[in-house]
Amino acid sequence: MNWLANLAQKRTPWVLLALIAFTFEVTALFFQYQMGLEPCIMCIYQRTAMLGLLIAGVIGAINPNNMIIRVTALSTWAVASIWGFLLAREHIDMQTTTDPFAFSCEFEPNFPLPLHEWIPHFFAATGDCGNIDWQFLGLSMPAWMEVIFAAFTVVFFAVIFSRLLIKKSL
């Protein structure tokens, strides 16, 4: 438990978080541009949440011993992983509902800045949220993203609880 509590103060776990998130971002682009799977608005939002995890890893790697930087990175990690999980859950609901009027998919992202216009290759949504174009081991893309974001969230809470129990601080 002490080992887990000390992870947030080491650079390597933060770099690993950033590398894992970066790998998922590259994988999303591979699915889009090599496999021809068009991302819907929910996919773009989940991609943005993954980008938040990458940013959390980079922030934490800057100086993990600085409490302000560490708390900022941990907060970013928490928001991105929980938000990503909730987005994936909502996306699964969109794909599995039998009521065609229960959910509707927006046509363009609702970001504070027009990222879909500035960087359309990354943020433009061209697919339909209700389509299930890809499955692996019986799970659709949003179902896998739910598993992935749940794993990030579980690891986050394990680190936080171990720090609070052992270190008595973040």
N, C-alpha and C positions, 0 to 999 in steps of 0.2 A: 504494500500500500504506500509506503514511503517512496518507492521508486516512481509510482504513478503520480504522486503529489509533486515530485521534483521535475517532471517532464516539462511543465509550463515555463520553467526557468532555464531551459536548455534550447539552443538554437536548432539542433538537428530535428526535433519533432515538428517545429514550426516550418522548417524547410520541407519536411516530408508532407505536411498538410498542404503546402502550396504546390508541391510536385504532383500529389495525387489529384488535387483539384484541376491543375493544368492538364493532366492526362485525360481527365473526363471532358474538359473543354475541347481538346484536340479530337477526342473520340466523337464528340457531338458534331464537330465539323467534318470528320470522316464520314459519319452517317449521312450528313447533309450533302456533301459534295462528291463523294465517291460512290455511295450507295443510292443516292437520289431520293432520300427520305426528306420530304419538305417539313420544316418545323412549324408548328402552330404557335399561337400566342402563348399558350401554357408552356410549351417547350422553351420558348424564348425566356419566359419568366424563370423557369427552372435553370436555364443556362445562366441567367443573371445571378441567381442564388448561388450557383457553383462558383461564379466569378467572385462573389462575396467571400466564399471559403478560401479562394486563392489569395485574395487581398488580406484576409485574416492571417494566413500563413506568412505572407510577406511582412506585414506589420509586426507580428510576433518574432520574426527572425531578425529584425533590425536590432533590438536590444531586449532580449527576454528577461533580463534582470531588472529592467526599469519597470516599476509597478504601473505607471501610467500607460506605457506602451503595452504591457502584458494585459492589463484590464481592457484596453481598447481592442486588442486582438481577440481576447476571449469574448467580449461583447459582440464583435463582428461575427465571430464563429457561431455564437448562439443564435443570433438573428438570422444569419444565412442558412444554417442547417435546419432550424425549426420552420422558417418561411419556406424553404425548399420542400420540406416534408409536407407541409400543408398544401402547397401548390400541386405536388404530385398526387396527393390524396384527392384534391378537387378534380384534377385531370382524369384520374381513374373513374370518378363518379360521372364525369362527362361521357366517358367511353362506354360505361356499363349501364347507363340509365335507359329505361324503355320509354320514357316520356320525352318526345322530341322538343318540348317546350320548356323542360326543366332547366336546361343550361344553354347558354349561347356563348359562342366564341367570338371575341372581338376581332376586328380585322387588322388593327395595328396596335402596337404596344402603348401602354399608358405610362410612359416614363416622364419624370420631371423635365428632362431634356429630350429633344428629338433624336435619340440614339439610332433609331431605325432608319433615319434619313442620313445621319452622319456616317454610320458604319453599317450599311445595309447587309453586307455579307455575313455579319455576325448577329444583328438584332432584328432583321426583317422577318416577319412571319408570313409564310406562303402556304402553309398546310391547314388542314381542318382538324380541330381538336377531337372530334368524334371518331376519326379514322384510326384503326389499329393496323398499321402497315408493317409492323415488325414484332416478332415475339421470339423469346429464348426461354427454354424450359417452361413454357406455358405462361410466361409473364410478359406483358406488353412493356414498352419503353417507360411509361410513367410508373408502372408497378416496380420496375427495376430501380427507377429514380427514388421511389418511396423507400425501398430497402436501403439504398445508398445514403440518402439523407437521414434515415433512421439510425444507421450505423454511425454517421458523423455526430448525431445528436447524443447517442448513448455514450460515445467516447467523450464528448464534451462534458456531460454530466458526471461521468466517472472521474474525470480530471478535477472538476470543480468540487465534488464531494470529498475526494481524497485530500485536496488542498485544504478545505475547510475543516476536515477532521484532524489531519496531521499538523498542518502548518498554522491553522487558525487565521489564515489570510489568503487573499487571492494572489 
